[in-house]
Amino acid sequence: ATETARIAELAERSTQVQDLSIPQQIVAFIPSNVFADFAGTRSTSTIGVVIFSAFVGFAFLGVKRKSPKEAETFANLMDSLYKIVMRIVTLVLRLTPYGVLALMTNVLASSDFAAILNLGKFILASYAALILVLLVHSLLLIAVRVNPVTYFKKAFPVLSFAFTSRSSAGALPLNIETQTKALGVDEATANFAGSFGLSIGQNGCAGVYPAMLATIVAPTVGINVFDWQFILLLVAVVTISSFGVAGVGGGATFASLIVLGSMNLPIAIVGLVISVEPLIDMARTLVNVSDSMVAGVVTSSRINELDRSVLDDTAAVIEAE
């Protein structure tokens, strides 16, 4: 019954999603009320805040050239606010172990174990695919001469938090803190990669998951999943949807609706696997957070801003004081 209701709901939402054109999705990124975006009232609030911050930054540079004194006052204010916010984050992080325990207890208590047994192969396949993505992350790190073992050791706190919380947004402060203080990424790159990684190019929710569902359902309508034309189309659609999904919100569900709808495939499968969604979503969120952190490390390395002394220092960890 739950699956049937979910399928009907998804069918209705699918129509709404497909009615949004690319220009409409792009316009949705631009904030009309930045204070509402600070409160996260829209699905694109994070990107809206980033765009607003970019405008403020450009304005600051202009003021700095003409009125250095006033610009310095503003910069000091921003530095003070940043330190206060990060102090709040540190206090919250001290409670993380208790939150992780509560979240895991809730997942176990609310899981449908009968559905887990029935869809066990799908869960295993999902985890296997997501592990492969982590291996790709490792190859990217190796390409910029970063030891993947060192990366995963230092990223473990934020990745474990992402796994249990199933929230990329909730892990953002810890994500940025880990990048700057444990991985040696410069602050500008860490903030940019972490913020955009919340909504754009998510490897787990907007990459692997929709592609898996499309590959599973394609044979039921007579499509050969090994056909190069299908593979290239799937890659193109998944890539585009990973940018557009932020304009309509809903994470993996909406990404799947966009991909399946664009390829004229049945969307019913999205509702059928909803009972095991929490278990898969934990690993998806971990991969999402990892991809933004890897993007930060790789970018910082490519622009010669990566502090390798911090990266190589085993004692360089997130401060908890």
C-alpha positions as CSV (number, residue, x, y, z in Angstrom):
1,A,0.0,0.0,0.0
2,T,2.8,2.4,0.9
3,E,4.5,1.7,-2.5
4,T,1.3,2.2,-4.4
5,A,0.7,5.6,-2.7
6,R,4.2,6.6,-3.3
7,I,4.1,5.7,-7.0
8,A,0.9,7.8,-7.4
9,E,2.6,10.7,-5.6
10,L,5.8,10.4,-7.8
11,A,3.7,10.3,-11.0
12,E,2.2,13.6,-10.0
13,R,5.5,15.1,-9.1
14,S,7.1,13.8,-12.3
15,T,4.8,16.0,-14.3
16,Q,5.7,19.0,-12.3
17,V,9.4,18.3,-12.7
18,Q,9.3,17.7,-16.5
19,D,7.3,21.0,-16.9
20,L,10.3,23.0,-15.7
21,S,12.5,24.1,-18.6
22,I,16.2,24.6,-18.2
23,P,15.9,28.4,-18.2
24,Q,13.3,28.1,-15.4
25,Q,15.6,25.9,-13.4
26,I,18.5,28.4,-13.8
27,V,16.3,31.3,-12.8
28,A,15.3,29.3,-9.7
29,F,18.9,29.6,-8.5
30,I,18.8,33.4,-8.3
31,P,17.5,34.5,-4.8
32,S,14.5,36.8,-4.7
33,N,14.6,37.0,-0.9
34,V,18.1,36.3,0.4
35,F,16.9,36.3,4.1
36,A,14.4,33.5,3.2
37,D,17.3,31.6,1.6
38,F,19.3,32.0,4.8
39,A,16.6,30.1,6.5
40,G,16.6,27.4,3.8
41,T,13.0,27.9,2.7
42,R,13.7,26.9,-0.9
43,S,15.3,23.8,-2.4
44,T,17.8,26.0,-4.1
45,S,18.6,28.1,-1.0
46,T,22.2,27.1,-0.7
47,I,23.0,28.0,-4.3
48,G,21.0,31.3,-3.8
49,V,23.2,32.2,-0.8
50,V,26.4,31.4,-2.7
51,I,25.3,33.6,-5.6
52,F,24.4,36.4,-3.2
53,S,27.7,36.0,-1.5
54,A,29.5,36.3,-4.8
55,F,27.7,39.6,-5.5
56,V,28.7,40.9,-2.0
57,G,32.3,39.8,-2.7
58,F,32.4,41.8,-6.0
59,A,30.9,44.8,-4.3
60,F,33.4,44.5,-1.4
61,L,36.3,44.6,-3.9
62,G,34.9,47.7,-5.5
63,V,34.5,49.5,-2.1
64,K,38.0,48.3,-1.1
65,R,39.5,50.2,-4.0
66,K,37.6,53.4,-3.3
67,S,37.2,53.3,0.5
68,P,39.7,51.0,2.1
69,K,38.8,52.0,5.7
70,E,35.1,51.1,5.3
71,A,36.0,47.9,3.5
72,E,38.4,46.9,6.3
73,T,35.6,47.4,8.9
74,F,33.3,45.2,6.8
75,A,36.0,42.5,6.5
76,N,36.6,42.5,10.3
77,L,32.9,42.1,10.9
78,M,32.7,39.1,8.5
79,D,35.8,37.6,10.2
80,S,34.2,38.0,13.6
81,L,30.9,36.5,12.4
82,Y,32.8,33.6,10.9
83,K,34.6,32.8,14.1
84,I,31.4,33.0,16.1
85,V,29.6,30.6,13.7
86,M,32.5,28.2,13.7
87,R,32.5,28.2,17.5
88,I,28.8,27.3,17.5
89,V,29.6,24.5,15.0
90,T,32.4,23.2,17.4
91,L,29.9,23.1,20.3
92,V,27.4,21.2,18.2
93,L,30.1,18.8,17.0
94,R,30.8,17.8,20.6
95,L,27.3,16.3,20.7
96,T,27.8,14.4,17.4
97,P,28.4,10.9,19.0
98,Y,25.0,11.2,20.8
99,G,23.3,12.3,17.6
100,V,24.8,9.4,15.6
101,L,23.6,6.9,18.2
102,A,20.0,8.4,18.1
103,L,20.0,8.4,14.3
104,M,21.2,4.8,13.9
105,T,18.6,3.7,16.5
106,N,15.9,5.5,14.6
107,V,17.0,3.8,11.3
108,L,17.0,0.4,12.8
109,A,13.7,0.9,14.5
110,S,11.9,2.2,11.4
111,S,13.4,-0.2,8.8
112,D,11.1,-2.7,7.1
113,F,13.2,-5.8,7.4
114,A,11.0,-7.9,5.2
115,A,11.5,-5.3,2.4
116,I,15.2,-5.3,3.1
117,L,15.3,-9.1,2.5
118,N,13.3,-8.9,-0.7
119,L,15.4,-6.0,-2.1
120,G,18.7,-7.3,-0.7
121,K,20.3,-7.6,-4.1
122,F,19.4,-4.1,-5.0
123,I,20.9,-2.8,-1.7
124,L,24.1,-4.7,-2.2
125,A,24.3,-3.5,-5.9
126,S,23.8,0.1,-4.7
127,Y,26.5,-0.2,-2.1
128,A,28.9,-1.9,-4.6
129,A,28.3,0.9,-7.1
130,L,28.9,3.6,-4.5
131,I,32.1,1.9,-3.3
132,L,33.3,2.0,-6.9
133,V,32.7,5.8,-6.9
134,L,34.8,6.1,-3.8
135,L,37.6,4.2,-5.7
136,V,37.2,6.8,-8.5
137,H,37.7,9.5,-5.9
138,S,40.9,7.7,-4.8
139,L,42.2,7.7,-8.3
140,L,41.5,11.5,-8.6
141,L,43.4,12.0,-5.4
142,I,46.3,9.9,-6.6
143,A,46.4,12.0,-9.8
144,V,47.2,15.1,-7.7
145,R,49.7,13.2,-5.5
146,V,47.4,12.9,-2.4
147,N,47.4,9.6,-0.5
148,P,43.8,8.2,-0.5
149,V,44.5,6.5,2.9
150,T,45.5,9.8,4.5
151,Y,42.4,11.4,2.9
152,F,39.9,8.8,4.2
153,K,41.5,8.7,7.7
154,K,41.1,12.5,8.0
155,A,37.7,12.6,6.3
156,F,36.3,9.7,8.4
157,P,34.5,12.0,11.0
158,V,32.6,13.9,8.4
159,L,31.9,10.9,6.3
160,S,30.6,8.9,9.2
161,F,28.4,11.9,10.2
162,A,27.1,12.1,6.7
163,F,26.4,8.3,6.7
164,T,24.3,8.4,9.8
165,S,22.6,11.8,9.4
166,R,21.8,11.4,5.7
167,S,22.2,15.1,5.3
168,S,24.8,16.8,3.1
169,A,23.6,20.2,4.4
170,G,24.0,19.1,8.0
171,A,27.5,17.9,7.3
172,L,28.6,21.1,5.5
173,P,30.2,22.9,8.5
174,L,32.2,19.8,9.4
175,N,33.0,19.3,5.7
176,I,34.5,22.7,5.3
177,E,36.3,22.5,8.7
178,T,37.9,19.2,7.7
179,Q,39.0,20.5,4.3
180,T,40.7,23.5,5.8
181,K,42.2,22.2,9.0
182,A,42.9,18.6,8.2
183,L,43.3,18.4,4.5
184,G,45.1,21.7,3.8
185,V,42.6,23.1,1.4
186,D,42.4,26.9,1.2
187,E,39.3,28.4,2.7
188,A,38.0,29.9,-0.6
189,T,38.1,26.6,-2.4
190,A,36.7,24.6,0.6
191,N,33.7,26.9,1.0
192,F,33.0,26.9,-2.8
193,A,33.4,23.2,-3.2
194,G,31.4,22.4,-0.1
195,S,28.5,24.7,-0.8
196,F,28.1,23.8,-4.4
197,G,28.5,20.1,-3.6
198,L,25.2,20.3,-1.7
199,S,23.1,20.7,-4.8
200,I,25.2,20.2,-8.0
201,G,26.9,17.2,-9.3
202,Q,26.2,14.8,-6.4
203,N,27.8,11.5,-7.3
204,G,25.5,9.5,-5.1
205,C,22.0,11.0,-5.3
206,A,22.2,12.5,-8.8
207,G,24.7,10.2,-10.4
208,V,24.8,6.5,-9.4
209,Y,21.3,6.1,-8.1
210,P,19.3,7.4,-11.1
211,A,21.6,5.6,-13.5
212,M,21.1,2.3,-11.6
213,L,17.3,2.7,-11.7
214,A,17.4,3.5,-15.4
215,T,19.6,0.4,-16.1
216,I,17.3,-1.9,-14.1
217,V,14.1,-0.7,-15.7
218,A,15.3,-0.4,-19.3
219,P,15.2,-4.2,-20.1
220,T,11.5,-4.3,-19.1
221,V,10.7,-2.0,-22.1
222,G,13.0,-3.9,-24.5
223,I,16.1,-1.7,-24.3
224,N,19.5,-3.3,-24.4
225,V,21.5,-1.7,-21.6
226,F,24.8,-2.6,-23.3
227,D,23.9,-0.6,-26.4
228,W,26.4,2.3,-26.8
229,Q,23.6,4.7,-27.8
230,F,21.7,3.9,-24.6
231,I,24.9,4.3,-22.5
232,L,25.9,7.6,-24.0
233,L,22.3,9.0,-23.7
234,L,22.2,7.8,-20.0
235,V,25.5,9.5,-19.2
236,A,24.4,12.7,-20.9
237,V,21.0,12.8,-19.1
238,V,22.5,11.9,-15.7
239,T,25.1,14.6,-16.1
240,I,22.6,17.3,-17.0
241,S,20.1,16.2,-14.3
242,S,22.9,16.4,-11.7
243,F,22.9,20.2,-12.4
244,G,19.2,20.7,-12.9
245,V,17.9,18.7,-9.9
246,A,18.7,21.5,-7.5
247,G,16.2,23.7,-9.2
248,V,13.3,21.4,-8.2
249,G,14.6,19.9,-5.0
250,G,14.0,16.4,-3.6
251,G,17.5,14.9,-4.0
252,A,17.7,11.4,-5.4
253,T,14.0,11.0,-5.9
254,F,13.7,14.0,-8.2
255,A,17.0,13.2,-9.9
256,S,15.6,9.7,-10.7
257,L,12.3,11.3,-12.0
258,I,14.2,13.6,-14.3
259,V,16.4,10.8,-15.7
260,L,13.6,8.2,-16.1
261,G,11.2,10.8,-17.6
262,S,13.8,12.2,-20.0
263,M,14.5,8.6,-21.3
264,N,10.8,7.7,-21.5
265,L,11.2,5.0,-18.9
266,P,8.6,4.0,-16.3
267,I,8.9,5.8,-13.0
268,A,7.1,3.2,-10.9
269,I,10.5,1.6,-9.7
270,V,11.2,4.8,-7.7
271,G,8.2,4.0,-5.5
272,L,8.9,0.3,-5.3
273,V,12.3,0.8,-3.6
274,I,11.1,3.5,-1.2
275,S,11.0,1.0,1.7
276,V,14.8,0.6,1.6
277,E,15.5,4.2,0.8
278,P,17.0,5.1,4.2
279,L,19.6,2.3,4.0
280,I,20.7,3.3,0.5
281,D,20.5,7.0,1.3
282,M,23.1,6.7,4.0
283,A,25.7,5.5,1.6
284,R,24.6,8.0,-1.1
285,T,25.0,10.9,1.3
286,L,28.5,9.7,2.3
287,V,29.5,9.7,-1.4
288,N,27.9,13.1,-2.0
289,V,30.0,14.6,0.8
290,S,33.1,12.8,-0.3
291,D,32.8,14.1,-3.8
292,S,32.6,17.8,-2.7
293,M,35.7,17.2,-0.4
294,V,37.6,15.5,-3.2
295,A,36.7,18.4,-5.5
296,G,38.1,20.8,-3.0
297,V,41.3,18.9,-2.5
298,V,41.9,18.4,-6.3
299,T,41.0,22.0,-7.1
300,S,43.2,23.4,-4.4
301,S,46.1,21.3,-5.6
302,R,45.6,22.3,-9.2
303,I,45.7,26.0,-8.3
304,N,48.8,25.5,-6.0
305,E,46.9,26.5,-2.9
306,L,46.9,23.1,-1.2
307,D,48.9,23.2,2.1
308,R,50.6,19.8,2.0
309,S,52.3,20.3,5.3
310,V,48.8,20.2,6.9
311,L,47.7,17.3,4.7
312,D,50.7,15.2,5.6
313,D,50.6,16.1,9.3
314,T,48.9,13.2,11.1
315,A,48.3,15.5,14.1
316,A,46.3,18.0,12.0
317,V,42.8,17.2,13.0
318,I,39.5,19.2,13.5
319,E,39.8,21.3,16.6
320,A,37.2,20.5,19.3
321,E,37.8,23.4,21.6
